[in-house]
């Protein structure tokens, strides 16, 4: 499915909902897009998961 999406989808990025953080999104980047080489990446920011966000045992895949 991923390769098919990259071929059919003519955008630089696809915004998808985050499974970890409610109300946040992740970007799926298209390396085949003509502007991909113009992207600038910065150093990652540490992420500290707040275990209070975890749902009841067995219902969250973390």
N, C-alpha and C positions, 0 to 999 in steps of 0.2 A: 504494500500500500504506500509506503513512504516514497519509493522511487517513482511510482505512478503519479503521486501528488506533485513531486518536483517537476516532472515533465509537463503536466497539465496546468500547473499553477504558475502564472506569470508575474509573481510578486517577489520582492526581495525577502520578505519575512511573513510568517503566518503567526498570528497571536492566538494562543490556546490557553484555556484556564489552567491554573496551577492546581495540582492535586494535593500539594503540601500546605499552601497558604491560601485560605479562603479570600476571595475578592482580589486575588493577584493573578498575573498572567506570565506565561513564558513565551519566548519568541523562538520559532523554528526557522532557522535561516536556510535560504536556498543558495547553495554554492554555485549553481549553474546560472544565476542571474548576472546580467552584464555589470551591475554595480556592486557585486559582492566584494571585489578587490578594493573598493573605496571605503569599506567599513573600517572603523578604528576600534580596537579593543583595548580596554584598560585592565589594570590589575584587579583580580576578583576581590570582592568584599566578603569577609568572613560571615557566615550565617550561623546563628545560634538558634537551634530549634527549641521552642518553648513547649515542653511536654504537657503543659496544661491544655494545649490545643488538641491533644490526642483524644480520639473518640473512645468509646468503651472497647475493652479488650477484644481483639479479633476483627474489628470492623474497619481498621485503618491499616494500610499496607506498609507501615514503617517499622 
